[in-house]
Amino acid sequence: MNDLLNRISVNPQICGGKPCIRGTRIWVSLLLDFLASGSSMEEVLAEYPQLIREDLLAAIAYGAEMSRERFVDLPGSSAA
């Protein structure tokens, strides 16, 4: 398992159980949305100074791991 994933926590009592950066209420999905929309790591870190680069890498690693576990329907694609 990727050691970066230790930076992610899932607790039903925090943020409704959404994956967050450990010790924060910052959703992994929020960070991935920022990065996917073109924000640089530096911009995200400036917006959330409590985070470090490894937290963003952990969010990316978590997203990569999740993509191995399930499929997402994309516009214009069909199941083969």
Residue frames as a rotation matrix with the C-alpha (Angstrom) as fourth column:
MET 1
0.578 0.816 0.000 0.00
0.816 -0.578 0.000 0.00
0.000 0.000 -1.000 0.00
ASN 2
0.024 -0.517 0.856 1.16
0.445 -0.761 -0.472 3.51
0.895 0.392 0.212 -0.78
ASP 3
-0.474 -0.295 -0.830 2.53
0.879 -0.113 -0.463 5.15
0.043 -0.949 0.313 2.41
LEU 4
-0.944 0.151 0.292 0.94
-0.105 -0.980 0.167 8.42
0.312 0.127 0.942 1.33
LEU 5
-0.124 0.978 -0.166 -2.47
0.054 0.173 0.983 6.88
0.991 0.113 -0.074 1.99
ASN 6
-0.249 -0.027 -0.968 -1.68
0.939 0.239 -0.248 7.06
0.238 -0.971 -0.034 5.71
ARG 7
-0.981 -0.136 -0.136 -2.29
0.161 -0.968 -0.193 10.80
-0.106 -0.211 0.972 5.35
ILE 8
-0.488 0.873 -0.013 -5.98
-0.445 -0.236 0.864 10.14
0.751 0.427 0.504 4.52
SER 9
-0.953 0.266 0.141 -8.63
-0.004 0.458 -0.889 9.45
-0.301 -0.848 -0.436 7.14
VAL 10
-0.417 0.903 -0.109 -12.23
-0.208 0.022 0.978 8.31
0.885 0.430 0.179 6.88
ASN 11
-0.957 0.162 -0.241 -14.33
0.271 0.195 -0.943 8.77
-0.106 -0.967 -0.230 9.99
PRO 12
-0.278 0.933 0.229 -18.14
0.795 0.090 0.600 8.62
0.539 0.349 -0.767 9.95
GLN 13
0.370 0.408 -0.835 -18.16
0.864 -0.481 0.148 11.32
-0.341 -0.776 -0.530 12.68
ILE 14
-0.241 -0.531 -0.812 -16.14
0.073 -0.844 0.531 13.78
-0.968 0.069 0.243 10.55
CYS 15
-0.549 0.054 -0.834 -17.49
-0.735 -0.507 0.451 15.29
-0.399 0.860 0.318 7.33
GLY 16
0.474 0.880 -0.025 -20.06
-0.803 0.421 -0.422 12.52
-0.361 0.220 0.906 7.03
GLY 17
0.483 -0.348 0.803 -17.36
0.122 0.935 0.332 9.93
-0.867 -0.062 0.494 6.46
LYS 18
0.980 -0.199 -0.011 -15.88
-0.052 -0.201 -0.978 11.59
0.192 0.959 -0.207 3.38
PRO 19
0.369 -0.920 -0.132 -12.15
0.926 0.376 -0.035 10.94
0.082 -0.109 0.991 2.94
CYS 20
0.983 -0.090 0.162 -10.19
-0.113 -0.984 0.138 13.88
0.147 -0.154 -0.977 4.40
ILE 21
0.011 -1.000 0.026 -6.59
-0.097 -0.027 -0.995 14.80
0.995 0.008 -0.097 4.92
ARG 22
0.152 0.034 -0.988 -5.78
0.823 0.548 0.146 13.37
0.546 -0.836 0.055 8.35
GLY 23
-0.436 -0.295 -0.850 -6.23
0.840 -0.472 -0.267 15.90
-0.322 -0.831 0.453 11.14
THR 24
-0.927 0.193 -0.320 -8.29
-0.273 -0.934 0.228 18.27
-0.255 0.299 0.919 8.97
ARG 25
0.021 0.958 0.286 -11.77
0.238 0.273 -0.932 18.55
-0.971 0.088 -0.222 7.55
ILE 26
-0.117 -0.165 -0.979 -10.40
-0.841 -0.507 0.186 19.12
-0.527 0.846 -0.079 4.06
TRP 27
0.687 0.519 0.508 -11.97
-0.180 0.799 -0.574 16.64
-0.704 0.303 0.643 1.66
VAL 28
-0.405 -0.765 0.501 -9.77
0.289 0.413 0.864 14.68
-0.867 0.495 0.054 -0.70
SER 29
0.090 0.523 0.848 -12.36
0.974 0.130 -0.184 15.31
-0.206 0.842 -0.498 -3.42
LEU 30
0.902 0.209 -0.378 -12.06
0.186 -0.978 -0.095 19.09
-0.389 0.015 -0.921 -2.94
LEU 31
0.091 -0.958 -0.272 -8.31
-0.345 -0.286 0.894 18.95
-0.934 0.013 -0.356 -3.47
LEU 32
-0.485 -0.230 0.844 -8.70
0.591 0.625 0.510 16.73
-0.644 0.746 -0.167 -6.52
ASP 33
0.560 0.753 0.346 -11.29
0.798 -0.376 -0.471 19.14
-0.224 0.540 -0.811 -7.93
PHE 34
0.711 -0.370 -0.599 -8.88
-0.236 -0.927 0.292 22.07
-0.663 -0.066 -0.746 -7.52
LEU 35
-0.338 -0.931 0.141 -6.06
-0.200 0.218 0.955 20.18
-0.920 0.294 -0.260 -9.20
ALA 36
-0.291 0.310 0.905 -8.31
0.813 0.578 0.063 18.89
-0.504 0.755 -0.420 -11.99
SER 37
0.763 0.644 0.054 -9.55
0.588 -0.658 -0.470 22.41
-0.267 0.391 -0.881 -12.72
GLY 38
0.507 -0.640 0.577 -6.01
0.494 -0.332 -0.803 23.60
0.706 0.692 0.148 -13.31
SER 39
0.864 -0.252 0.436 -4.96
-0.488 -0.634 0.600 24.96
0.125 -0.731 -0.670 -9.93
SER 40
0.043 -0.923 -0.382 -1.29
-0.287 0.355 -0.890 24.33
0.957 0.148 -0.250 -9.26
MET 41
0.208 -0.069 -0.976 -0.09
0.796 0.592 0.128 22.60
0.568 -0.803 0.178 -6.14
GLU 42
-0.801 -0.587 -0.119 1.40
0.558 -0.659 -0.505 25.90
0.218 -0.471 0.855 -5.03
GLU 43
-0.563 0.674 0.479 -1.97
-0.422 -0.733 0.534 27.65
0.711 0.098 0.697 -5.41
VAL 44
0.429 0.739 -0.519 -3.77
0.086 0.539 0.838 24.99
0.899 -0.404 0.168 -3.38
LEU 45
-0.061 -0.540 -0.839 -1.11
0.925 0.285 -0.250 25.08
0.374 -0.792 0.482 -0.68
ALA 46
-0.918 -0.229 0.324 -1.38
0.141 -0.952 -0.272 28.87
0.371 -0.204 0.906 -0.50
GLU 47
-0.147 0.960 0.239 -5.17
-0.495 -0.280 0.822 28.55
0.856 0.003 0.516 -0.07
TYR 48
0.902 0.403 -0.156 -4.79
-0.115 0.572 0.812 25.86
0.417 -0.715 0.562 2.61
PRO 49
0.164 -0.948 0.273 -1.57
-0.725 -0.304 -0.618 26.66
0.669 -0.097 -0.737 4.51
GLN 50
0.272 -0.037 0.962 -2.18
-0.842 0.476 0.256 23.82
-0.467 -0.879 0.098 6.98
LEU 51
0.954 0.076 0.291 -1.45
0.070 0.885 -0.460 21.36
-0.293 0.459 0.839 4.16
ILE 52
-0.070 -0.980 -0.187 1.90
-0.512 -0.126 0.850 20.24
-0.856 0.155 -0.493 2.82
ARG 53
-0.262 -0.120 -0.958 2.86
-0.964 0.084 0.253 18.90
0.051 0.989 -0.138 -0.59
GLU 54
-0.980 -0.164 -0.116 2.62
-0.157 0.985 -0.069 15.30
0.125 -0.050 -0.991 0.64
ASP 55
-0.438 0.894 0.087 -1.04
-0.005 0.095 -0.996 15.89
-0.899 -0.437 -0.037 1.53
LEU 56
0.239 0.495 -0.835 -1.80
-0.838 -0.330 -0.435 16.76
-0.491 0.804 0.336 -2.09
LEU 57
-0.546 -0.494 -0.677 0.18
-0.758 0.635 0.148 13.77
0.356 0.594 -0.721 -3.29
ALA 58
-0.912 0.277 0.301 -1.83
0.014 0.757 -0.653 11.64
-0.409 -0.591 -0.695 -0.87
ALA 59
0.022 0.965 -0.260 -5.07
-0.397 -0.231 -0.888 12.96
-0.917 0.123 0.378 -2.36
ILE 60
0.085 -0.074 -0.994 -3.84
-0.995 0.046 -0.089 12.06
0.052 0.996 -0.070 -5.84
ALA 61
-0.870 -0.452 -0.199 -2.74
-0.432 0.892 -0.137 8.61
0.240 -0.033 -0.970 -4.65
TYR 62
-0.601 0.728 0.328 -6.15
-0.050 0.375 -0.926 8.07
-0.797 -0.573 -0.189 -3.05
GLY 63
0.277 0.707 -0.650 -7.90
-0.725 -0.290 -0.624 9.05
-0.630 0.645 0.432 -6.28
ALA 64
-0.286 -0.473 -0.834 -5.68
-0.896 0.440 0.057 6.68
0.340 0.763 -0.549 -8.24
GLU 65
-0.980 -0.079 0.185 -6.42
-0.157 0.874 -0.460 3.85
-0.126 -0.479 -0.869 -5.83
MET 66
-0.232 0.970 0.075 -10.16
-0.213 0.024 -0.977 4.48
-0.949 -0.242 0.201 -6.00
SER 67
0.182 0.304 -0.935 -10.08
-0.952 -0.182 -0.245 4.43
-0.244 0.935 0.256 -9.80
ARG 68
-0.759 -0.481 -0.439 -8.76
-0.563 0.823 0.071 0.89
0.327 0.301 -0.896 -9.63
GLU 69
-0.908 0.368 0.198 -11.75
0.081 0.619 -0.781 -0.20
-0.410 -0.693 -0.592 -7.56
ARG 70
0.050 0.991 0.126 -14.72
0.530 0.080 -0.844 1.14
-0.847 0.109 -0.521 -9.50
PHE 71
-0.604 -0.180 0.777 -15.74
0.794 -0.219 0.566 2.56
0.069 0.959 0.275 -12.82
VAL 72
-0.348 0.474 -0.809 -17.16
0.084 -0.843 -0.531 5.99
-0.934 -0.253 0.254 -13.53
ASP 73
0.290 0.520 0.803 -19.58
0.894 0.154 -0.422 6.48
-0.343 0.840 -0.420 -16.41
LEU 74
-0.570 -0.524 -0.634 -18.13
0.185 -0.833 0.522 9.08
-0.801 0.180 0.571 -18.76
PRO 75
0.454 0.739 -0.497 -20.06
-0.344 -0.370 -0.863 10.97
-0.822 0.563 0.086 -21.43
GLY 76
0.477 -0.193 -0.858 -19.61
-0.878 -0.058 -0.475 9.39
0.042 0.980 -0.197 -24.84
SER 77
-0.690 -0.716 -0.105 -18.25
-0.707 0.698 -0.113 6.12
0.154 -0.004 -0.988 -23.55
SER 78
0.510 0.842 -0.175 -19.85
-0.769 0.537 0.347 2.73
0.387 -0.043 0.921 -23.45
ALA 79
0.185 -0.399 0.898 -19.10
-0.669 0.618 0.413 -0.39
-0.720 -0.677 -0.153 -21.49
ALA 80
-0.163 -0.319 -0.934 -17.29
-0.930 0.366 0.037 -2.95
0.330 0.874 -0.357 -23.58
